[in-house]
């Protein structure tokens, strides 16, 4: 749960920065959010979640 909340926060910050700096239109952000909601109810959603968890564990295992 913490991982998904921090991921949502991170993606929200990225969208905000795109909106402010790169000219992302509000309609584009809305369409992207709706696409994400519809995608989460498809059969590919578990694969996307597993890929995100794998990426998070890979990044969490990096030592500097």
SEKE-871416 format. One line per 2 residues: number of its first residue (from 1); their letters; for each residue x, y, z of C-alpha. Coordinates in Angstrom, 2 decimals, decimal comma, always signed. Layout:
SEKE-871416
NUM = a = X:Y:Z ~ ...
//
This chain:
SEKE-871416
1 = xx = +0,00:+0,00:+0,00 ~ +2,78:+2,44:+0,84
3 = xx = +4,50:+1,66:-2,44 ~ +1,38:+2,35:-4,46
5 = xx = +0,71:+5,62:-2,60 ~ +4,26:+6,84:-3,13
7 = xx = +4,05:+5,78:-6,78 ~ +0,83:+7,73:-7,21
9 = xx = +2,42:+10,75:-5,53 ~ +5,51:+10,52:-7,75
11 = xx = +3,44:+10,20:-10,93 ~ +1,26:+13,09:-9,76
13 = xx = +4,33:+15,28:-9,32 ~ +5,58:+14,31:-12,77
15 = xx = +2,21:+15,17:-14,35 ~ +2,18:+18,48:-12,48
17 = xx = +5,67:+19,31:-13,75 ~ +4,67:+18,41:-17,30
19 = xx = +1,60:+20,60:-16,91 ~ +3,61:+23,57:-15,66
21 = xx = +6,81:+23,30:-17,73 ~ +6,11:+21,35:-20,91
23 = xx = +2,66:+22,62:-21,82 ~ +0,65:+19,53:-20,95
25 = xx = -2,97:+20,44:-21,45 ~ -5,56:+19,61:-18,85
27 = xx = -7,51:+17,60:-21,39 ~ -4,46:+15,43:-22,10
29 = xx = -3,98:+14,75:-18,40 ~ -7,66:+13,87:-18,04
31 = xx = -7,59:+11,48:-20,98 ~ -4,44:+9,84:-19,59
33 = xx = -6,05:+9,42:-16,16 ~ -9,21:+7,92:-17,67
35 = xx = -7,08:+5,59:-19,79 ~ -5,32:+4,44:-16,62
37 = xx = -8,61:+3,77:-14,85 ~ -9,96:+1,78:-17,79
39 = xx = -6,67:-0,08:-18,20 ~ -6,74:-1,12:-14,54
41 = xx = -9,93:-3,09:-15,14 ~ -8,56:-5,12:-18,05
43 = xx = -6,85:-8,51:-18,04 ~ -3,41:-6,91:-18,49
45 = xx = -3,63:-5,04:-15,16 ~ -1,94:-7,81:-13,09
47 = xx = +1,00:-7,85:-15,50 ~ +1,39:-4,09:-15,26
49 = xx = +1,23:-4,28:-11,46 ~ +3,82:-7,08:-11,38
51 = xx = +6,10:-5,05:-13,66 ~ +5,78:-2,02:-11,40
53 = xx = +6,55:-4,09:-8,32 ~ +9,55:-5,62:-10,06
55 = xx = +10,86:-2,20:-11,01 ~ +10,32:-0,93:-7,46
57 = xx = +12,22:-3,86:-5,98 ~ +15,03:-3,36:-8,48
59 = xx = +15,30:+0,33:-7,59 ~ +15,00:-0,48:-3,89
61 = xx = +17,91:-2,89:-4,13 ~ +20,34:-0,36:-5,57
63 = xx = +23,11:+0,70:-3,23 ~ +24,97:+3,93:-3,71
//
